[in-house]
């Protein structure tokens, strides 16, 4: 309940939240103008309700006044950043990553400005605030270390443009999907199973990440094939290449390549490499189609694909009666 109330106060995006903020502000201003809050002000400004640390002096009244001011300022900042974000999103001539960077910078600037205004309303001297602020900063530094790291990592990703929206990426843990959004704390990846995975931005900086579409959208497909020793190897070579080149998604640049790689125990092994122009369309379907085509061509030309065979000899079978 408290979490929802704080969200309502500091992120007033709905009409209901804006009405609640407006009623709260108007009610407090009306009570103050009519003098009903004067006795409360005197009590909260008393010596017993005042906190002192060096030259820093804060009364309960100032704290409540500051809280009220921060609510108004953050409400205004939320409205301002929301409006600015909508305007920046309309700049279609700017790349998505640059727009995201501009939005982050705008949001940070607005909230930092509102924070300084709030301190000024409280009457806090920033030099006096430095002592308390330093202690708070150390505590926040330890407590929010991961959050800060993820935030800075997000800014690095936006500046470097190494991972952008709609890129196809593969993480070190095997996660593969499309980048849909880079936020302040995490990057949203949509997998081929239509699952949305929120990956901390720090993982993109500290771990190995494969970006399949960083420089181009081409992707290579590898197929290993073994044939029997009695096969015509030149014919096998031609049929394998033919199966790849006949596929509509096989790229012409670079062209498909076939190599004889090994004389194994029971087969002669070939490896086929061919490229697809758009890896976003996937590699499994063209690989499957080419395998089917190779199977049919081998069958039509009498080429055998060997498989392991074992002979079992039972000792002492002649003694059994």
Secondary structure, 3 states (H helix, E strand, C coil): CHHHHHHHHHCCCCHHHHHHHHHHHHHHHHHHHCCCCHHHHHHHCCHHHEEEECCEEEEHHHHHHHHHHHHHHHHHHHHHHHHHHHHHHCCCCCCHHHHHHHHHHHHHHHHHHHHHHHHHHHCCCHHHHHHHHHHHHHHHHHHCHHHHHHHHHHHHHHHHCCCCCCCEEEECCCCEEEEEEECCCEEEEEECCCCEEEEEHHHHHHCCEEECCCCCCCEEEEEEEEECCCCCHHHHHHHHHHHHHCCCCECCCCCCEEEEEEECCCCEEEEEEEEECCHHHCCHHHHHHHHHHHHHHHHHCCCCCCCCCCCCCCCCHHHCC
